[in-house]
Amino acid sequence: MARAQGALALMALAFETTYGTPPVGGFTRVPFASTSLGAEQPLLNSELLGYGRDPLAPIKDAVTADGDVVVPLDAEAFGFWLKAAFGAPTTTGAEAPYSHEFQSGSWTLPSMSIETGMPEVPRYAMYSGCVLDQITWQMQRSGLLTATARLVAQGETVGTTTSAGTPAALELKRFGHFNGAITRNGTALGNVVSAEITYANNLDRIETIRSDGRIDGADPSIAALTGRIEVRFADQALVTQAINGEACEMEFAYVLPSGESFTFTVHAVYLPRPRIEISGPQGVQATFDWQAARDSVVGRMCTATLVNDVETY
């Protein structure tokens, strides 16, 4: 009897035309590092009396399907997760390279069907009605560059054969931390030790009464874009901005030597006034837990631009 191993696991996704209904084709195989996406249905203990000390059988509660997927920041497959977070992009370019621009502020988010497969069991789980609730990643000097996508799904269907057919394959062109750069108002921001970016759609689960125990949908509410930058304290520019309550534009970018790039621009970043501590003889560092808001000139909070050889998402 074969035993399931993560090294043999597969993941494929496709965007749905109708929420909760997996498409019959059009799936794409995507790379991932780990996933906790799954459905669970807890049991409710019986509260009834009069049958002795031994409890009566429990009953099933509602089904909850959600979880995280850890994916690499790469030049091609990451576009699917950006589309899930922001909606369909505006693509320009008559031929490769194509520029895909994703903008925040959309009230309509696409849903996905995601299949995870363990062929040696075999077990193929199809998660339908997947909507992206939050995506986060970090910038630092070294290590593997990954993003965590938090999903809310409608349900899970398990089978012994794949429902994704033969998914299309993409070329893996992965960004690394050494490809990253941060700018503030168009000027390189120096002395940055690490940075963290979190975009949340703050989904509202539509938990109506249904015979199958599933949700009716997941609607986006007011979005949130927050993060943290840790810097070596070398000048007063960021502290002065925080004290004055002003906003700045920050850009987090990655560029590959082959020309592919990913640029995430936050148009209005507000910084809190930090505590400047001297904890010892080493260098002094300051941490800013920043928040973003809608920029009145641009008309949105952020813009993500992915340049690659993929014609359309």
Order of alpha helices (4+ residues) and beta strands (2+ residues): beta-beta-beta-beta-beta-beta-beta-alpha-beta-beta-beta-beta-beta-beta-beta-beta-beta-beta-beta-beta-alpha-beta-beta-beta-beta-beta
